[in-house]
């Protein structure tokens, strides 16, 4: 189940990546729902996903703890 939440979060983030504010809102929700090890995996995915999207790179701030 937890793995499904990570995949769901990635799907939602891909779909809302056109809007920075919406992306950040969904990212915060994802972080609040995921386990610590899933957050680390999400961070790695996000670093790769945002390489060509500089407007979304600021979102990495929310994953640094």
C-alpha positions as CSV (number, residue, x, y, z in Angstrom):
1,X,0.0,0.0,0.0
2,X,2.7,2.5,1.0
3,X,4.5,1.9,-2.3
4,X,1.3,2.6,-4.2
5,X,1.2,6.0,-2.4
6,X,4.6,6.9,-3.7
7,X,3.7,6.0,-7.3
8,X,0.4,7.9,-6.9
9,X,2.3,10.9,-5.7
10,X,4.7,10.8,-8.7
11,X,1.7,10.5,-11.1
12,X,0.0,13.5,-9.5
13,X,3.2,15.6,-9.5
14,X,3.7,14.8,-13.2
15,X,0.2,15.9,-14.0
16,X,0.4,19.2,-12.1
17,X,3.9,20.1,-13.2
18,X,2.6,22.8,-15.5
19,X,1.7,25.0,-12.4
20,X,4.5,25.7,-9.9
21,X,2.1,26.6,-7.0
22,X,0.0,23.6,-7.6
23,X,3.1,21.4,-7.8
24,X,4.4,22.7,-4.5
25,X,1.0,22.1,-2.9
26,X,0.9,18.5,-4.1
27,X,4.5,18.0,-3.1
28,X,3.8,19.1,0.5
29,X,0.8,16.7,0.6
30,X,3.0,13.8,-0.7
31,X,5.7,14.5,1.9
32,X,3.1,14.5,4.7
33,X,1.8,11.1,3.6
34,X,4.9,9.2,2.7
35,X,7.3,7.2,4.9
36,X,10.9,8.6,5.4
37,X,12.5,6.1,3.0
38,X,9.8,6.9,0.4
39,X,10.5,10.6,0.8
40,X,14.2,9.9,0.0
41,X,13.1,8.0,-3.1
42,X,10.8,10.8,-4.1
43,X,13.7,13.2,-3.7
44,X,15.8,11.3,-6.1
45,X,13.0,11.1,-8.6
46,X,12.3,14.8,-8.2
47,X,15.9,15.7,-8.8
48,X,15.8,13.8,-12.1
49,X,12.3,15.0,-13.0
50,X,13.2,18.7,-12.6
51,X,16.5,18.8,-14.5
52,X,14.8,20.4,-17.5
53,X,12.3,22.3,-15.4
54,X,14.1,25.1,-13.6
55,X,10.9,26.6,-12.3
56,X,10.3,23.4,-10.3
57,X,13.8,23.0,-8.9
58,X,13.0,25.2,-6.0
59,X,10.6,22.5,-4.8
60,X,13.6,20.4,-3.6
61,X,13.7,22.8,-0.6
62,X,10.7,21.0,0.8
63,X,12.5,17.6,0.8
64,X,15.6,18.8,2.7
65,X,15.4,17.9,6.4
